[in-house]
Amino acid sequence: MGAQLHEKGWGPYGMVPFGYGAPVFPTAPRRRGVYAAGGPGVLELGSPLLAVVEAWASGLAGRSLLDWGGVALRVERVEPVEPPAFASGWARLRTATPVVMKGSGRDENGVRTTRQAWLLPGEPEFDVYFAQNLRRKAETLGVDPEVSLERVTWVGAKRSFAVGEGLKVGAPVEVELRGAPETLRALWSWGLGQANAAGFGWVVA
């Protein structure tokens, strides 16, 4: 499964249905411009595919250390977290990491000017491409694809990250979505926007 997800992706669009947030250390001293690390912390991983979650649980069971980019994290315990029910078919989701979304790269005349057109909330194409990404994720998982972006209620600070070739530009967001409860639970477990497997768009639990 690991080889399939990394080489081919999953479903008709070749998407990779998992995400994660950066390790968080609540008691670490805060210093401007420095990532706060040290002491007890939490690392969140998520996927709407049960097989992926089971593989993670199996891989982490009995493991005392986790190498996170060259930093040794001591594993104290592993706890499953169920997604909210979203029984009303409505959800407000906020991300802990920036949401990245690539647009068409075309100007007002329809001429493509770039292949790296990263969109920020509020820009003309953002809502359309964001909603399309939601539907593609639902279709990838075989759940109801009738999911919609109702509105963006908050936008965090713009950030850019060097990932692979070039920079990805995005910002944390809070959005209101409407759709089938099963679809909303899947999106909560997966993340919002693109490149969730690279740590973008992780939803705050």
N, C-alpha and C positions, 0 to 999 in steps of 0.2 A: 504493500500500500504506500509506503514511504517513497519508493522509487516511482510509482505511478503519479503520485501527487506532485513530486518535484519535477518530473520529466514531461508529463502529459497533462497534469491537472485532472479535474473531475467534471463529468457531465459534458453537455454539448458545447460549452464555451471554454473548456479547459481551465476552469477556475480552481483555486486552491482553498477549500473551505475550512480554514482555521485561522486563528489570530492569537495575539498575546499582548500583554501590557508590559511596560518596563518594570523591573523590580522596584518596589516602594519600601522605604525604611522610615516609618513614622517617627522614631525617636532619634534619628540621626541629626546632628547639628546642621543648621542651614547656613550656607555661605554663598554670597552673591557670585554667580557665574560658575559655581561648582555643583556637580550632581551630588545630592545628599545621600550618602551610603554609610552603612555600618550598623551593627546591632541587629535585632530581629526585624524581619521584613516579610513581604508577600510578593510572590510572582504568580500572575494569573495567566492561564492558558485556556483557550476555548475553541470548541468546534461543534457544529450541529450534527456531525456524523458520529454516531455512537462508537463505531469501529475505531475512529481516531482517538476518542477519549479513552477507550479501553486500552489501546496501544500505549498511550501516555502513562496511564495508571500502572500498567505492567512494567513499563520501562523505568518508572520512578520508584516502584516498590523495592525496598531493600537497598536503594541507592542513598548513600550518605552525603555525597558531594555532587554538585552540578556545576559544570564549567560554563559560565555565561560570558562569552567574549574574553576569555582569559582571566576572569574573576571567579574565584571559588566560592560558591554559595553552599552552605551546609543545609541539607534537607532535614527539617525537623518532623514534618508531617505533611500528608497530602489529603485535602478535603474536597469532595465534590460539591459544586454549587449549582442548584437547579435554576433555570431562568424563571422570571416572573410569569404568571399565567396569561397576562394580557387578555383576559376573558372578554373585555369590552370591544376588542378589535382596535384599540388605540394605544399608542405608546409614545412616551417622551424619553428619548435616548440622548445621553451626553457622552462624548468621547474623552478619554484621558490622554490620547495621543492624536496628532494631527490627522485629519482626513485628507487624502490626496485623490484628485479626480482629473483625468485627462480629457480635454475637449477636442474639438474637431481640428483646431489649428488653422482655421480658415478666417480670412478677414471679412469685412462687410460686403465684399463683392463675391464671396464664395471661393476665393483663391487660397489654396493652402500655403501658408507662410512658414509653418514650423510643424515638426512632429512631436514636440515636447511642450504642448500647450496646457500647462497645469492650471487648473481653475481654482479660484477661491470663492467661498459663499458670497453671493451678491453679484457676481459677474454673470453676464447674460446667459451663458450656456450651463451654468452650474446645476440648477434645479433639474433640467432635462436629463443631463448625463447621470446625475445622482439617482434619479428615479429609475432610469434605464438599468443602472447597476443593481438596484434593489430587485427589479423583476428578473434579471438574469440569475441572480443568486437563488431566487425562489425556484426558477425553472431548473437550475442545476441540481437542486435538492428534491425536486418532484413535489413541491408544496404549492399552494395556491399563489399564482403570480400577480393577483390583483392587489398589489400593495402600492401605496401612494405616499409621496412627501406632502404633508399638509402645510408645513412652514418651518423655516429655520428660526429658532428662538434665541440663539446666542452664538457668537463667533469669538473664539479665543485669538491669541496672538499668532500672526503669520510666522511660520518657521520653514526652513529649507534644510534638507538632509542629503548627503552624498550616499546614494545607494546604487551599486552597480556603476553604470556609465551615466554621468551627469547628476543633476540635482532634482529631487522631488520637492515640490513646494505645496504646503497645505496649512491647515489651521484646525484646532479642535472645534467641534461644533456641538450644539444641542438642537435636535430636530424633533418634530412631531410627525409620527407616521400612522397610517391607517391601513389595516389589512387583516387577514385571518390570524387568529391567535397563534396557530402553529407557525405561520410565516414570521410573525414578529418575534417569537421565541428563537427561531433559527437565526434571524439577523442579530439578535442580542448576543447569541453565542459565537457568531462569526466575526462581526465588526461591520463598520460602515465605510463606504468608499472602496477604493482599490488598494492593492498591495497590503492586505491584512496579514499575509504570511510574512511580511517584512516588519510587522509591528505597528502599522498605521491603522487608525480608525478603531482602536480598541474601546469598547463601551464600558463605562463605569458601572460596576455591579451595584 
